[in-house]
Amino acid sequence: MIEERGRVLSTEPGAVWVATIRSSTCGSCQAKAGCGQALLQKLGSGSAQGFVRALTEQQWQVGDEVLIGVPEDAVVRSALWVYLVPLAGLFGAALVTQWLGFSEPGVIFAAAAGLLLGFALVRWHDRHSQGDLSLQPQVIARAAAPVAWETRAQEGY
């Protein structure tokens, strides 16, 4: 389970909205010079806080500090869908058209069409899996110790 600490902002039946402090490990990573995440962090994209809707069966109060989590296998499956399916479409279409004897412009066009088909499949899968509760963040428990949120936000975490 991938966990993150947050503070409850609002409640609704069966779910809460949680503010999390985004943290970055760019300071300790050896590849930060060539990393897109480090570049985006330097440019200041996004805010220091993230807002997440997390499912829960318990009653929470605004201001409660909670742990939210997503199963690791859900993250891995989602990453495979987002990255592997479009690439498989691109390479699959290119290889099939090349095997059929099409010229280079035909293979390039088919590869682009396969990539777009892969993106369309990812979008279709996303729309059909939105109701899957195992893919949505859930409140795990109350956080053990309070965090100085204002201090962490000012430090860029």
C-alpha positions as CSV (number, residue, x, y, z in Angstrom):
1,M,0.0,0.0,0.0
2,I,1.3,3.4,-1.0
3,E,0.5,5.8,1.9
4,E,0.4,9.5,2.3
5,R,-0.4,11.7,5.3
6,G,-3.0,14.4,4.9
7,R,-5.5,16.7,6.6
8,V,-9.3,16.4,6.1
9,L,-10.6,19.5,4.3
10,S,-14.3,18.5,3.9
11,T,-16.5,15.5,4.3
12,E,-19.2,13.9,2.2
13,P,-21.1,10.7,2.5
14,G,-18.6,7.8,2.0
15,A,-15.6,10.0,1.3
16,V,-13.5,12.9,2.5
17,W,-11.4,15.5,0.7
18,V,-7.8,15.5,2.0
19,A,-5.0,18.0,1.5
20,T,-1.6,16.4,1.2
21,I,1.8,18.0,1.2
22,R,3.7,17.1,-1.9
23,S,7.2,15.9,-1.1
24,S,10.0,15.5,-3.5
25,T,13.2,13.4,-3.2
26,C,15.0,15.4,-5.9
27,G,17.6,16.6,-3.4
28,S,18.9,13.0,-2.8
29,C,18.6,11.6,-6.3
30,Q,21.7,11.2,-8.5
31,A,19.8,11.7,-11.8
32,K,18.3,15.1,-10.9
33,A,20.3,16.9,-13.7
34,G,18.4,15.0,-16.4
35,C,15.1,14.4,-14.7
36,G,11.9,16.0,-15.8
37,Q,10.4,15.9,-12.3
38,A,13.3,17.9,-11.0
39,L,12.9,20.5,-13.8
40,L,9.2,20.8,-13.1
41,Q,9.9,21.2,-9.4
42,K,12.4,24.0,-10.1
43,L,9.9,25.8,-12.4
44,G,7.3,25.7,-9.7
45,S,4.7,23.7,-11.5
46,G,1.8,22.9,-9.3
47,S,1.2,23.9,-5.7
48,A,2.9,22.5,-2.7
49,Q,-0.4,21.0,-1.7
50,G,-2.4,18.3,-3.4
51,F,-6.1,17.6,-3.0
52,V,-7.4,14.0,-3.0
53,R,-10.8,12.5,-2.6
54,A,-10.5,9.4,-0.4
55,L,-13.1,6.8,0.3
56,T,-13.9,6.0,3.9
57,E,-16.6,4.3,6.0
58,Q,-15.7,6.2,9.2
59,Q,-16.8,9.7,10.2
60,W,-14.1,12.3,10.1
61,Q,-14.0,15.9,11.2
62,V,-12.5,18.8,9.2
63,G,-8.9,19.2,10.4
64,D,-8.3,15.5,11.3
65,E,-5.0,14.2,10.2
66,V,-5.3,10.9,8.3
67,L,-3.3,8.4,6.3
68,I,-4.6,7.7,2.9
69,G,-3.4,4.9,0.7
70,V,-3.7,3.2,-2.8
71,P,-2.8,-0.4,-3.3
72,E,0.6,-0.9,-5.1
73,D,-0.9,-3.3,-7.6
74,A,-3.4,-0.7,-8.7
75,V,-0.6,1.8,-9.4
76,V,1.4,-0.8,-11.3
77,R,-1.7,-1.8,-13.4
78,S,-2.5,1.8,-14.1
79,A,1.1,2.5,-15.2
80,L,1.1,-0.5,-17.5
81,W,-2.1,0.8,-19.1
82,V,-0.9,4.3,-19.5
83,Y,2.6,3.5,-20.8
84,L,2.5,0.0,-22.4
85,V,-0.8,0.1,-24.3
86,P,0.0,3.1,-26.5
87,L,3.5,1.8,-27.2
88,A,2.1,-1.7,-28.1
89,G,-0.3,0.0,-30.5
90,L,2.5,2.0,-32.1
91,F,4.9,-0.9,-32.5
92,G,2.3,-3.5,-33.3
93,A,0.8,-1.4,-36.1
94,A,4.2,-0.5,-37.5
95,L,5.4,-4.1,-37.5
96,V,2.2,-5.5,-39.1
97,T,2.2,-2.9,-41.9
98,Q,5.9,-3.5,-42.5
99,W,5.3,-7.2,-42.6
100,L,2.5,-6.7,-45.2
101,G,5.0,-4.8,-47.4
102,F,3.9,-1.3,-47.1
103,S,6.3,1.5,-47.9
104,E,8.0,3.6,-45.2
105,P,5.4,6.4,-45.3
106,G,2.6,3.8,-44.8
107,V,4.4,2.2,-41.9
108,I,4.9,5.7,-40.3
109,F,1.2,6.5,-40.8
110,A,0.2,3.1,-39.4
111,A,2.4,3.6,-36.3
112,A,0.8,7.0,-35.6
113,A,-2.6,5.4,-36.0
114,G,-1.6,2.6,-33.7
115,L,-0.4,5.1,-31.1
116,L,-3.7,7.0,-31.3
117,L,-5.6,3.7,-31.0
118,G,-3.6,2.9,-27.9
119,F,-4.5,6.3,-26.4
120,A,-8.1,5.6,-27.2
121,L,-8.0,2.2,-25.5
122,V,-6.5,3.9,-22.4
123,R,-9.2,6.4,-22.3
124,W,-11.9,3.7,-22.8
125,H,-10.3,1.7,-19.9
126,D,-10.2,4.8,-17.7
127,R,-13.9,5.5,-18.2
128,H,-14.9,1.9,-17.5
129,S,-12.8,1.6,-14.4
130,Q,-13.8,4.8,-12.7
131,G,-16.2,2.9,-10.5
132,D,-13.6,0.4,-9.4
133,L,-13.2,1.1,-5.7
134,S,-9.8,-0.8,-5.6
135,L,-8.3,1.9,-7.8
136,Q,-9.4,4.9,-5.6
137,P,-7.5,6.3,-2.6
138,Q,-8.9,5.2,0.8
139,V,-8.5,6.5,4.3
140,I,-6.5,3.9,6.2
141,A,-6.3,5.3,9.7
142,R,-5.8,8.4,11.8
143,A,-2.3,9.8,11.5
144,A,-0.1,9.1,14.6
145,A,1.4,12.5,15.3
146,P,0.4,15.9,14.0
147,V,2.5,17.6,11.4
148,A,3.4,21.3,11.3
149,W,1.7,21.8,7.9
150,E,2.6,25.5,7.5
151,T,6.3,24.7,8.1
152,R,6.4,21.8,5.7
153,A,4.6,23.9,3.0
154,Q,7.1,26.7,3.4
155,E,10.0,24.3,3.1
156,G,8.7,23.1,-0.3
157,Y,7.7,19.6,0.8
